[in-house]
Amino acid sequence: MSDDSKRHEKILAAKVAVSMIDEAMVVGLGSGSTAAIAIELLGERVEQGLDIIGVATSKESARIAKHCGIRLSDLSHHPKVDLTIDGADRFDAQCRLIKGGGGALLHEKIVAFASKKLIIIADSSKRRDPLGGFPVPVEVVPMAVVPVKEYLDQLGYPSVLRVRDDGHTPKLTDEANVILDLKIDVVHDPEKLALQLQSIPGIVEHGLFLGMADMILFGEGDHVIEMTPS
């Protein structure tokens, strides 16, 4: 699928998701290229008079939202989010997700957990059954990187430290943590993997979003497909 086709499908899905936002809502603003499209579309509605409050999941999303004229707050002042729109790196038929390709998995999961409804938007290339085809990100505190990486290797989950464009400097998250990308082609048992990762000291969060998405909207050609957990 060409990049233009993917973007077309993302825009279609984003338009449907943004149309679900009503006056006076507290809206979670996801991170990444797909979520950025939704933020820009939401900004157009705000410019037309829609009054909402946004809660950003990353510094970059906050920057885009401010540029679009969206009023921002945070979970300290608005701990309950009405609806969050975010993207996903991969999703399956059970609405299980791999997220964190952009490095914002911790903040994305916190905002998603605080949300009454999480809507995922994507293009059709992101669907994988079974779940896989994208590294599973694991956010780790810097002091624990070496022992965590060694332990993951022992479990059979080889990982690569995510680095900047220079090829050697660790790429830091907004919380100044690092990311290990698990090189797993297919996640045969996402729930089991999630439990394993949660039990390892030093791991702050992982990119498996299980039982969190209330709806996935993905473009397919000129149509939008709606998927909900079965």
C-alpha positions in Angstrom: 0.0 0.0 0.0 1.4 3.4 -0.9 1.9 6.2 1.6 -0.8 8.3 -0.1 -3.3 5.4 0.2 -2.4 5.0 3.9 -2.9 8.7 4.6 -6.2 8.7 2.8 -7.5 5.8 5.0 -6.2 7.5 8.1 -8.0 10.8 7.2 -11.2 8.9 6.6 -11.0 7.2 10.0 -10.0 10.4 11.8 -13.0 12.3 10.4 -15.4 9.7 11.7 -13.7 9.7 15.2 -13.6 13.5 15.4 -17.3 13.7 14.5 -18.1 11.8 17.8 -16.7 14.7 19.9 -19.4 16.8 21.5 -19.5 20.2 23.2 -17.7 20.5 26.6 -16.0 17.1 26.3 -12.6 16.4 27.8 -10.7 14.8 24.9 -7.6 12.7 25.1 -5.2 13.6 22.2 -3.1 10.6 21.1 0.4 10.7 19.7 1.9 9.8 16.4 1.2 10.6 12.7 -2.4 9.2 12.7 -3.4 11.0 15.9 -1.9 14.2 14.6 -4.4 14.1 11.7 -7.3 13.8 14.2 -5.8 16.7 16.3 -5.7 18.9 13.2 -9.3 18.0 12.3 -10.4 18.7 15.8 -8.7 22.1 15.7 -10.8 22.9 12.7 -13.9 22.2 14.7 -12.6 24.3 17.6 -12.0 27.1 15.2 -15.7 26.8 14.1 -16.8 27.2 17.7 -16.6 23.8 19.4 -15.6 24.2 23.1 -13.6 21.3 24.4 -10.6 20.7 26.6 -7.7 18.5 25.3 -5.4 16.3 27.4 -2.3 15.5 25.4 -0.4 12.2 25.6 3.0 13.7 24.6 4.9 16.9 24.3 4.5 16.7 20.5 0.8 16.2 20.7 0.6 19.2 23.0 2.6 21.3 20.5 0.3 20.4 17.6 -2.8 21.0 19.7 -1.6 24.5 20.8 -0.9 25.3 17.2 -4.4 24.3 16.3 -5.9 26.5 19.0 -7.1 23.6 21.2 -7.3 24.5 24.9 -5.2 22.1 27.0 -5.4 20.7 30.5 -4.0 17.7 32.3 -5.1 14.8 34.4 -4.4 16.6 37.6 -7.2 19.1 36.7 -9.3 16.7 34.6 -8.8 13.2 35.8 -11.7 11.8 33.9 -11.5 12.0 30.1 -14.7 11.6 28.1 -13.1 10.3 24.9 -9.6 9.6 23.6 -8.6 9.3 20.0 -5.3 7.6 19.3 -3.6 5.6 16.7 -2.0 2.1 16.8 1.0 0.4 15.3 -0.9 -2.9 15.0 -4.3 -4.2 16.0 -6.1 -7.6 15.7 -9.7 -8.8 15.4 -10.0 -8.8 19.2 -9.1 -5.1 19.4 -5.8 -5.8 21.0 -3.1 -3.3 20.2 0.6 -2.8 19.9 1.4 0.9 20.5 4.5 2.9 21.3 6.2 3.2 18.0 6.5 6.9 18.7 7.7 6.4 22.2 4.7 7.8 24.1 3.3 4.4 25.3 3.3 5.3 29.0 1.4 8.6 28.7 -0.9 7.1 26.1 -1.8 4.2 28.4 -2.4 6.5 31.4 -4.7 8.7 29.4 -6.5 5.7 27.8 -7.1 4.2 31.3 -8.6 7.5 32.5 -10.9 7.6 29.5 -14.5 6.6 29.4 -14.0 5.6 25.8 -10.9 4.9 23.7 -11.2 5.1 19.9 -8.4 3.9 17.8 -8.0 5.2 14.3 -5.8 3.5 11.7 -5.3 2.5 8.1 -6.0 -1.0 7.0 -2.3 -2.0 6.8 -2.1 -1.9 10.6 -4.4 -5.0 11.1 -2.7 -8.2 11.8 -4.3 -11.5 12.7 -2.6 -12.9 14.8 -1.2 -9.8 16.4 2.3 -8.9 15.3 4.5 -7.5 12.6 5.8 -4.7 14.7 8.2 -4.7 17.7 6.6 -4.6 21.1 8.0 -1.5 22.9 9.0 -1.7 26.5 9.8 1.4 28.5 12.6 0.9 31.0 14.2 3.1 33.6 17.8 3.7 32.5 19.6 2.0 35.4 17.7 -1.2 34.7 18.4 -1.5 30.9 21.2 -4.1 31.0 19.6 -6.5 33.5 16.2 -6.2 32.0 17.6 -6.8 28.5 19.5 -9.9 29.7 16.4 -11.3 31.4 14.2 -10.7 28.3 16.9 -12.6 26.3 16.6 -15.5 28.8 12.8 -15.5 28.3 13.3 -15.8 24.6 12.4 -12.2 23.8 15.4 -10.6 22.1 15.4 -6.8 22.2 17.1 -3.8 20.7 17.7 -0.5 22.4 15.9 2.3 20.6 18.4 5.0 19.6 18.5 8.4 18.0 19.4 9.1 14.4 23.1 9.1 15.3 22.8 5.3 15.8 24.1 5.1 19.4 22.5 7.7 21.7 19.4 6.2 23.5 16.2 7.8 22.5 14.5 9.0 25.7 10.8 9.2 26.4 9.0 12.2 27.8 9.7 10.7 31.2 13.4 10.4 30.4 13.3 6.6 30.2 14.6 4.4 27.4 12.8 1.9 25.2 13.7 -1.7 24.4 11.9 -3.0 21.3 11.1 -6.7 21.5 11.8 -8.4 18.2 8.7 -10.7 18.1 7.2 -11.5 14.7 3.9 -12.9 16.1 2.6 -12.3 19.6 0.8 -15.6 20.0 -0.4 -14.9 23.6 -0.5 -11.2 24.3 -2.0 -11.6 27.7 0.8 -14.0 28.8 3.5 -11.6 27.5 1.9 -8.6 29.2 1.9 -10.4 32.6 5.5 -11.4 32.1 6.6 -7.9 31.3 4.6 -6.4 34.2 6.4 -8.7 36.6 9.9 -7.5 35.8 11.3 -4.7 38.0 12.6 -1.8 36.0 10.0 -2.0 33.3 7.8 1.0 33.6 5.3 0.1 30.9 4.8 -2.0 27.7 3.2 -1.4 24.4 0.5 -4.1 24.6 -2.9 -2.4 25.1 -5.2 -5.2 26.0 -8.9 -4.7 26.8 -8.6 -1.0 26.4 -9.9 -0.1 22.9 -13.7 0.4 22.8 -13.7 0.9 19.1 -11.3 0.7 16.2 -12.0 2.8 13.1 -9.8 2.0 10.1 -10.0 3.1 6.5 -10.3 0.5 3.8 -10.2 2.1 0.4 -12.9 4.7 0.4 -14.7 3.2 3.4 -14.3 3.2 7.2 -14.7 -0.1 9.0 -15.8 -0.1 12.6 -14.6 -2.8 14.9 -15.5 -3.4 18.5 -14.4 -6.0 21.0 -16.3 -9.3 20.7 
